Amino acid sequence: MPNGKPGDHPITDILLHNIRVFSRKADRLIREICNLGGRDELEAEIDLLRPPQIRELERILQELRDRLKREGGE
């Protein structure tokens, strides 16, 4: 069971421990998504413990980030 330590979960590794998990772009997009309040959507749409190939992951993350920005009126 995850307890917030490094290596427990990709999101906490990125947000709390500043560990690069996927790629600079993917990790930045994950930070942006979470800052926009989209963590639940992120976890519902992508299994980050078994992510797709990096380019596909970045594409999905960018689409999610863009959708959250549109919905948020930014």
N, CA, C and O atoms as a GROMACS GRO file, in nm:
protein
  296
    1MET      N    1   0.084  -0.117   0.000
    1MET     CA    2   0.000   0.000   0.000
    1MET      C    3   0.089   0.124   0.000
    1MET      O    4   0.181   0.134   0.081
    2PRO      N    5   0.062   0.220  -0.091
    2PRO     CA    6   0.143   0.342  -0.098
    2PRO      C    7   0.135   0.424   0.030
    2PRO      O    8   0.028   0.436   0.090
    3ASN      N    9   0.247   0.478   0.070
    3ASN     CA   10   0.249   0.562   0.191
    3ASN      C   11   0.316   0.697   0.167
    3ASN      O   12   0.352   0.766   0.262
    4GLY      N   13   0.333   0.734   0.039
    4GLY     CA   14   0.389   0.865   0.007
    4GLY      C   15   0.540   0.871  -0.004
    4GLY      O   16   0.596   0.978  -0.028
    5LYS      N   17   0.606   0.759   0.012
    5LYS     CA   18   0.751   0.757  -0.001
    5LYS      C   19   0.791   0.753  -0.148
    5LYS      O   20   0.712   0.709  -0.232
    6PRO      N   21   0.912   0.797  -0.180
    6PRO     CA   22   0.958   0.790  -0.319
    6PRO      C   23   0.943   0.648  -0.375
    6PRO      O   24   0.978   0.550  -0.310
    7GLY      N   25   0.892   0.642  -0.496
    7GLY     CA   26   0.874   0.514  -0.562
    7GLY      C   27   0.739   0.450  -0.541
    7GLY      O   28   0.708   0.349  -0.604
    8ASP      N   29   0.657   0.507  -0.452
    8ASP     CA   30   0.526   0.449  -0.424
    8ASP      C   31   0.427   0.468  -0.538
    8ASP      O   32   0.354   0.375  -0.573
    9HIS      N   33   0.423   0.587  -0.594
    9HIS     CA   34   0.326   0.616  -0.700
    9HIS      C   35   0.382   0.727  -0.788
    9HIS      O   36   0.444   0.821  -0.739
   10PRO      N   37   0.360   0.717  -0.919
   10PRO     CA   38   0.415   0.818  -1.010
   10PRO      C   39   0.371   0.961  -0.978
   10PRO      O   40   0.452   1.053  -0.988
   11ILE      N   41   0.247   0.981  -0.940
   11ILE     CA   42   0.200   1.118  -0.915
   11ILE      C   43   0.271   1.178  -0.794
   11ILE      O   44   0.317   1.292  -0.800
   12THR      N   45   0.281   1.103  -0.685
   12THR     CA   46   0.351   1.159  -0.568
   12THR      C   47   0.500   1.175  -0.595
   12THR      O   48   0.564   1.268  -0.545
   13ASP      N   49   0.556   1.084  -0.675
   13ASP     CA   50   0.698   1.100  -0.711
   13ASP      C   51   0.720   1.232  -0.786
   13ASP      O   52   0.817   1.302  -0.760
   14ILE      N   53   0.629   1.264  -0.877
   14ILE     CA   54   0.642   1.387  -0.956
   14ILE      C   55   0.611   1.510  -0.872
   14ILE      O   56   0.689   1.606  -0.871
   15LEU      N   57   0.498   1.509  -0.801
   15LEU     CA   58   0.452   1.628  -0.730
   15LEU      C   59   0.526   1.654  -0.599
   15LEU      O   60   0.563   1.768  -0.571
   16LEU      N   61   0.549   1.552  -0.521
   16LEU     CA   62   0.606   1.572  -0.388
   16LEU      C   63   0.758   1.556  -0.384
   16LEU      O   64   0.826   1.628  -0.312
   17HIS      N   65   0.809   1.462  -0.460
   17HIS     CA   66   0.951   1.430  -0.450
   17HIS      C   67   1.034   1.484  -0.566
   17HIS      O   68   1.157   1.469  -0.568
   18ASN      N   69   0.968   1.548  -0.664
   18ASN     CA   70   1.036   1.604  -0.781
   18ASN      C   71   1.128   1.502  -0.850
   18ASN      O   72   1.238   1.535  -0.893
   19ILE      N   73   1.079   1.380  -0.859
   19ILE     CA   74   1.152   1.273  -0.928
   19ILE      C   75   1.099   1.266  -1.070
   19ILE      O   76   0.977   1.264  -1.090
   20ARG      N   77   1.188   1.262  -1.168
   20ARG     CA   78   1.142   1.244  -1.306
   20ARG      C   79   1.098   1.099  -1.321
   20ARG      O   80   1.172   1.005  -1.291
   21VAL      N   81   0.975   1.082  -1.370
   21VAL     CA   82   0.918   0.949  -1.382
   21VAL      C   83   0.907   0.906  -1.528
   21VAL      O   84   0.947   0.795  -1.563
   22PHE      N   85   0.854   0.993  -1.612
   22PHE     CA   86   0.829   0.956  -1.751
   22PHE      C   87   0.924   1.032  -1.844
   22PHE      O   88   1.026   0.978  -1.887
   23SER      N   89   0.892   1.154  -1.874
   23SER     CA   90   0.977   1.244  -1.952
   23SER      C   91   0.955   1.382  -1.894
   23SER      O   92   0.861   1.404  -1.818
   24ARG      N   93   1.042   1.476  -1.929
   24ARG     CA   94   1.022   1.612  -1.879
   24ARG      C   95   0.885   1.665  -1.919
   24ARG      O   96   0.813   1.723  -1.837
   25LYS      N   97   0.848   1.643  -2.045
   25LYS     CA   98   0.720   1.692  -2.095
   25LYS      C   99   0.604   1.625  -2.023
   25LYS      O  100   0.512   1.694  -1.978
   26ALA      N  101   0.606   1.493  -2.010
   26ALA     CA  102   0.497   1.421  -1.945
   26ALA      C  103   0.485   1.462  -1.799
   26ALA      O  104   0.374   1.486  -1.750
   27ASP      N  105   0.596   1.470  -1.730
   27ASP     CA  106   0.592   1.509  -1.588
   27ASP      C  107   0.540   1.651  -1.572
   27ASP      O  108   0.463   1.679  -1.480
   28ARG      N  109   0.581   1.742  -1.662
   28ARG     CA  110   0.531   1.880  -1.656
   28ARG      C  111   0.380   1.883  -1.679
   28ARG      O  112   0.308   1.954  -1.610
   29LEU      N  113   0.333   1.805  -1.775
   29LEU     CA  114   0.189   1.800  -1.803
   29LEU      C  115   0.112   1.744  -1.684
   29LEU      O  116   0.004   1.792  -1.652
   30ILE      N  117   0.167   1.644  -1.618
   30ILE     CA  118   0.102   1.588  -1.499
   30ILE      C  119   0.093   1.694  -1.390
   30ILE      O  120  -0.010   1.706  -1.324
   31ARG      N  121   0.199   1.771  -1.371
   31ARG     CA  122   0.195   1.881  -1.272
   31ARG      C  123   0.086   1.982  -1.309
   31ARG      O  124   0.008   2.024  -1.223
   32GLU      N  125   0.081   2.020  -1.436
   32GLU     CA  126  -0.019   2.117  -1.481
   32GLU      C  127  -0.160   2.063  -1.459
   32GLU      O  128  -0.247   2.135  -1.410
   33ILE      N  129  -0.182   1.938  -1.495
   33ILE     CA  130  -0.314   1.877  -1.479
   33ILE      C  131  -0.356   1.879  -1.332
   33ILE      O  132  -0.469   1.915  -1.301
   34CYS      N  133  -0.267   1.841  -1.245
   34CYS     CA  134  -0.299   1.840  -1.102
   34CYS      C  135  -0.322   1.982  -1.050
   34CYS      O  136  -0.410   2.003  -0.967
   35ASN      N  137  -0.245   2.079  -1.097
   35ASN     CA  138  -0.265   2.218  -1.056
   35ASN      C  139  -0.398   2.273  -1.104
   35ASN      O  140  -0.454   2.364  -1.044
   36LEU      N  141  -0.449   2.218  -1.214
   36LEU     CA  142  -0.579   2.259  -1.266
   36LEU      C  143  -0.694   2.184  -1.198
   36LEU      O  144  -0.810   2.203  -1.234
   37GLY      N  145  -0.662   2.100  -1.102
   37GLY     CA  146  -0.764   2.024  -1.030
   37GLY      C  147  -0.807   1.897  -1.101
   37GLY      O  148  -0.914   1.844  -1.074
   38GLY      N  149  -0.723   1.848  -1.192
   38GLY     CA  150  -0.761   1.733  -1.272
   38GLY      C  151  -0.701   1.600  -1.230
   38GLY      O  152  -0.694   1.507  -1.311
   39ARG      N  153  -0.657   1.591  -1.107
   39ARG     CA  154  -0.594   1.465  -1.065
   39ARG      C  155  -0.689   1.346  -1.076
   39ARG      O  156  -0.649   1.239  -1.122
   40ASP      N  157  -0.814   1.363  -1.036
   40ASP     CA  158  -0.910   1.253  -1.046
   40ASP      C  159  -0.929   1.209  -1.190
   40ASP      O  160  -0.933   1.090  -1.220
   41GLU      N  161  -0.942   1.306  -1.281
   41GLU     CA  162  -0.957   1.274  -1.423
   41GLU      C  163  -0.833   1.204  -1.476
   41GLU      O  164  -0.843   1.109  -1.553
   42LEU      N  165  -0.717   1.251  -1.434
   42LEU     CA  166  -0.591   1.190  -1.476
   42LEU      C  167  -0.588   1.043  -1.436
   42LEU      O  168  -0.557   0.956  -1.517
   43GLU      N  169  -0.619   1.017  -1.310
   43GLU     CA  170  -0.613   0.879  -1.261
   43GLU      C  171  -0.722   0.792  -1.324
   43GLU      O  172  -0.704   0.671  -1.337
   44ALA      N  173  -0.836   0.852  -1.362
   44ALA     CA  174  -0.943   0.777  -1.426
   44ALA      C  175  -0.910   0.742  -1.571
   44ALA      O  176  -0.949   0.637  -1.621
   45GLU      N  177  -0.836   0.831  -1.638
   45GLU     CA  178  -0.809   0.813  -1.780
   45GLU      C  179  -0.684   0.733  -1.810
   45GLU      O  180  -0.676   0.666  -1.914
   46ILE      N  181  -0.585   0.738  -1.722
   46ILE     CA  182  -0.456   0.673  -1.751
   46ILE      C  183  -0.412   0.591  -1.630
   46ILE      O  184  -0.411   0.640  -1.517
   47ASP      N  185  -0.376   0.467  -1.655
   47ASP     CA  186  -0.314   0.385  -1.551
   47ASP      C  187  -0.165   0.418  -1.551
   47ASP      O  188  -0.089   0.363  -1.632
   48LEU      N  189  -0.124   0.505  -1.463
   48LEU     CA  190   0.015   0.550  -1.461
   48LEU      C  191   0.112   0.442  -1.412
   48LEU      O  192   0.233   0.457  -1.425
   49LEU      N  193   0.058   0.336  -1.355
   49LEU     CA  194   0.143   0.224  -1.317
   49LEU      C  195   0.172   0.133  -1.436
   49LEU      O  196   0.266   0.055  -1.434
   50ARG      N  197   0.088   0.145  -1.539
   50ARG     CA  198   0.107   0.072  -1.665
   50ARG      C  199   0.078   0.168  -1.780
   50ARG      O  200  -0.017   0.147  -1.855
   51PRO      N  201   0.158   0.271  -1.795
   51PRO     CA  202   0.130   0.375  -1.895
   51PRO      C  203   0.156   0.328  -2.038
   51PRO      O  204   0.229   0.232  -2.061
   52PRO      N  205   0.094   0.397  -2.133
   52PRO     CA  206   0.125   0.368  -2.273
   52PRO      C  207   0.266   0.416  -2.307
   52PRO      O  208   0.335   0.475  -2.223
   53GLN      N  209   0.309   0.392  -2.430
   53GLN     CA  210   0.438   0.442  -2.477
   53GLN      C  211   0.444   0.593  -2.455
   53GLN      O  212   0.341   0.661  -2.455
   54ILE      N  213   0.564   0.646  -2.437
   54ILE     CA  214   0.581   0.786  -2.394
   54ILE      C  215   0.514   0.886  -2.487
   54ILE      O  216   0.451   0.980  -2.440
   55ARG      N  217   0.525   0.869  -2.618
   55ARG     CA  218   0.462   0.965  -2.710
   55ARG      C  219   0.310   0.963  -2.696
   55ARG      O  220   0.246   1.068  -2.699
   56GLU      N  221   0.254   0.844  -2.682
   56GLU     CA  222   0.109   0.832  -2.663
   56GLU      C  223   0.069   0.892  -2.528
   56GLU      O  224  -0.032   0.961  -2.519
   57LEU      N  225   0.147   0.866  -2.425
   57LEU     CA  226   0.121   0.923  -2.293
   57LEU      C  227   0.122   1.076  -2.301
   57LEU      O  228   0.030   1.140  -2.249
   58GLU      N  229   0.222   1.133  -2.364
   58GLU     CA  230   0.231   1.279  -2.376
   58GLU      C  231   0.112   1.335  -2.452
   58GLU      O  232   0.059   1.440  -2.417
   59ARG      N  233   0.068   1.265  -2.557
   59ARG     CA  234  -0.047   1.310  -2.636
   59ARG      C  235  -0.174   1.310  -2.550
   59ARG      O  236  -0.250   1.407  -2.551
   60ILE      N  237  -0.196   1.203  -2.476
   60ILE     CA  238  -0.314   1.192  -2.390
   60ILE      C  239  -0.310   1.300  -2.281
   60ILE      O  240  -0.411   1.365  -2.254
   61LEU      N  241  -0.195   1.318  -2.220
   61LEU     CA  242  -0.180   1.419  -2.115
   61LEU      C  243  -0.206   1.559  -2.169
   61LEU      O  244  -0.272   1.640  -2.104
   62GLN      N  245  -0.155   1.588  -2.287
   62GLN     CA  246  -0.175   1.720  -2.346
   62GLN      C  247  -0.323   1.744  -2.375
   62GLN      O  248  -0.374   1.853  -2.350
   63GLU      N  249  -0.391   1.643  -2.427
   63GLU     CA  250  -0.534   1.656  -2.454
   63GLU      C  251  -0.612   1.680  -2.325
   63GLU      O  252  -0.702   1.763  -2.322
   64LEU      N  253  -0.578   1.607  -2.220
   64LEU     CA  254  -0.645   1.624  -2.091
   64LEU      C  255  -0.618   1.763  -2.035
   64LEU      O  256  -0.710   1.830  -1.990
   65ARG      N  257  -0.493   1.806  -2.038
   65ARG     CA  258  -0.458   1.940  -1.990
   65ARG      C  259  -0.534   2.049  -2.067
   65ARG      O  260  -0.587   2.142  -2.007
   66ASP      N  261  -0.538   2.036  -2.200
   66ASP     CA  262  -0.607   2.135  -2.282
   66ASP      C  263  -0.756   2.137  -2.252
   66ASP      O  264  -0.817   2.244  -2.245
   67ARG      N  265  -0.815   2.020  -2.233
   67ARG     CA  266  -0.958   2.011  -2.200
   67ARG      C  267  -0.986   2.078  -2.065
   67ARG      O  268  -1.083   2.152  -2.052
   68LEU      N  269  -0.903   2.052  -1.967
   68LEU     CA  270  -0.921   2.114  -1.835
   68LEU      C  271  -0.909   2.266  -1.843
   68LEU      O  272  -0.984   2.338  -1.777
   69LYS      N  273  -0.815   2.315  -1.923
   69LYS     CA  274  -0.801   2.460  -1.940
   69LYS      C  275  -0.925   2.520  -2.004
   69LYS      O  276  -0.973   2.625  -1.961
   70ARG      N  277  -0.978   2.453  -2.108
   70ARG     CA  278  -1.099   2.503  -2.174
   70ARG      C  279  -1.216   2.505  -2.077
   70ARG      O  280  -1.291   2.603  -2.070
   71GLU      N  281  -1.233   2.396  -2.003
   71GLU     CA  282  -1.344   2.386  -1.909
   71GLU      C  283  -1.330   2.486  -1.795
   71GLU      O  284  -1.430   2.531  -1.739
   72GLY      N  285  -1.207   2.520  -1.761
   72GLY     CA  286  -1.183   2.614  -1.653
   72GLY      C  287  -1.189   2.759  -1.695
   72GLY      O  288  -1.180   2.849  -1.612
   73GLY      N  289  -1.204   2.782  -1.825
   73GLY     CA  290  -1.215   2.918  -1.875
   73GLY      C  291  -1.084   2.992  -1.886
   73GLY      O  292  -1.082   3.115  -1.896
   74GLU      N  293  -0.974   2.919  -1.884
   74GLU     CA  294  -0.843   2.985  -1.894
   74GLU      C  295  -0.811   3.015  -2.038
   74GLU      O  296  -0.705   3.071  -2.068
   0.00000   0.00000   0.00000
